Amino acid sequence: MTPTPPVVPPQQRIFGTSAEERRRNVRVIGSQRYRVRDLYYTLLSTSWRVVIGLVTAVFLGINALFGFGFFLLGGVANADPHSFWDHFFFSVHTFATIGYGSMYPQSPGAEVLMTIESVLSLFMNAMVTGLSFARFARPTAKVTWSKVACVCDRDGVPTLVIRVANERLNHVVDAAMNVAIIRGEVTREGEKVRRVHDLPLQRNTSPSFILTWLAMHPITKDSPLYGLDAGALSLQEAEIVVTLTGLDETLGQTIHSRTSYVASDLRFGERFVDVIGWLMEGTERKRVIDLTKFHDTQPASLSREVMGLP
């Protein structure tokens, strides 16, 4: 009976586009809980959904705690002494500095607790305001990376091709792109290491990135990709990392974006479908970009023998 081959799980990207993807794919054992110790950075890097949910939960929790304190101490005018909710909403009035005047403290204990909550609300409001401003003011690139990378002939030379588009259609001045491959190798001493190899591009800079950009790396004998197919790259746990930086002319600040590709993302013998064309609107001829076909590919020639493949 032929043994069943082991199931090899799909390779996961370490250098994913989002912080959530990296945290999902990578586990660090033995380190401290940095998400708690470095809370500000965590709140900056996580999604708005998580931030809003966390702030809401903290707000309700603090008011529930102080509401319970007011409920135990009493001394809140116009509040039902047997109703927790009256004291909870009085805490909300205090914490949010609403001050309707319908309820107010009238005992020393309630006055002291109100003072403590007021001071805490100052810090809480300042933290949330600063966090919101930092997230809104942070410059971000609005670019789309192709979901796959193609390997096909370009002027008779096997070439790795990656496509990126600027969704904002604004000028990204002095844009620069860098591509590298990170893979597992074995030293002469038998030690397993992860090494980074640059993948030089035919053109790695653009004076103004506004539409789309094809990053092309010729796979010659000097290329780290020479003689490697998808299977060999998968065995090496190789990951192609791509970074884009530039100056956003609208924001006047440097922006950056990043993505990566593993062996299963490579399409050998395929090229990208053209997405740039022309559109007639009345008597005017305008350039058009069809992003609905941005990730589509089609068969193309690939000189495998030139690439060092059988």
Beta strands, then each sheet from edge to edge (+ up, - down):
strand 1: 76-77
strand 2: 104-105
strand 3: 143-145
strand 4: 149-154
strand 5: 157-166
strand 6: 172-186
strand 7: 192-198
strand 8: 205-209
strand 9: 212-218
strand 10: 239-248
strand 11: 253-262
strand 12: 266-268
strand 13: 270-272
strand 14: 276-281
strand 15: 284-289
strand 16: 297-299
sheet 1: 1+ 2-
sheet 2: 3+ 5- 4+ 12+
sheet 3: 3+ 5- 9+
sheet 4: 7+ 6- 8+
sheet 5: 7+ 6- 10+ 11-
sheet 6: 13+ 16-
sheet 7: 14+ 15-
end
